[in-house]
Amino acid sequence: MSVKTKASKTTDPPKFKSEAEEAEWWDRNPDFIADQFEKAAKEGRILRGLPGRGATRSVTIRLAMKDVETAQTLAAKMGLPYQTYIKTVLHQALERERNQPGR
């Protein structure tokens, strides 16, 4: 296999020919992510919250039980907490509306 056994000091892992090759590389290089995280922290590139979204605020809304259950089902399929899923769907809808001509 042509992939190195130790991660180089680059910011990106190497390119892989297959998913199996990638999995093997990550198994052999568990410190790669930690090293990159430490480097980013030293450079001040670690941000709290979601980058580019700015400040957040907690809000309480009432939703129909059917909508909450649907969100929970869809979120579970995606491996997300349902509140994160709802926030993502709401954000996407607001962006669509914001970008509509004449609004």
N, C-alpha and C positions, 0 to 999 in steps of 0.2 A: 504494500500500500504506500502511496507517495505522500501521505499526510504526516507531518512531523509529530513526534510524541509529546513535545512540550509546546505550549502556546508561545508565540512570538510576542514581542513587546508592541505589537500594533494594536489599534483600537478595534479591529475587526477579526473574527475568526477566519480561517482560510475558507476557500470555496470547496465544496464537496461534490463528489460525483453521485452520491446516493445518500439516502436517509440513514442507512446502516453505517456508512462511513462517518457521517456527522455524529451519530449517537456514540460511536466508538471514540471519536475525538473528544467529545464532551466528557465521557467517562475517564479518559486519560488526563484531562485538563480541568479539574474541578475548581482550581484557584483562579481561572481566567476571569470569571465574572467578579469575584471579590477584588482582584487587582484593578480591574477597570473601574469598579465602584470607588475604591480608595483614591485612584487617580482623579476621578471626576470630583470627589469631595475636596481634595486638595486644591483643585482648580476652581472651586466654587460653582460647579455645574450641576450640583444636586439641588433640586427645587422641591419644596413641599407642595403637595397637591398636584393637580394636572397642569403641565406646562401650557402656556398660552391662553389659559382660561381666566386668569385673574382671580380676584377674591371670590369666595363662595359665601353663601348665606343659607342657613337652615330654614326651611319652610315646611308648613304642615298643610296638607290638602286631603280632602276626602275623595276617595275613588270608589266606584261601584265594585262590589266584591268580585263580580265576574271579570272585570278588568284586572284586578289584582291577581286573581287566580290564573288568568291568561298570561300575565307578565311573569308570574312565578314559573309556569310551565315552560315558556319560551326562554327565560333566563337559565333555567336548569339545563336545557338542551345546549346552551352556549357555555355552560360552566361559570355563570356569573351570579352574583347576588341579585335578587330581583329589584332592589332599590337602585343599584347601579344600572341595571338594564333599563328601568323606567327613566332614569336621568339621561341615559344615552339616547333613547327614543325621543324624549322631549327635546333634547338639544338638537337632534337632527331635524325634527319637525320645525322648530323655531328658525333654524338656519335656512331651511327651504322657504319658509314664509318670508323671511327677511330678504332673501335674494330674488323674490318674485318682482318683476317690473311693476311699477305703479304702486308700490307699498311703502 
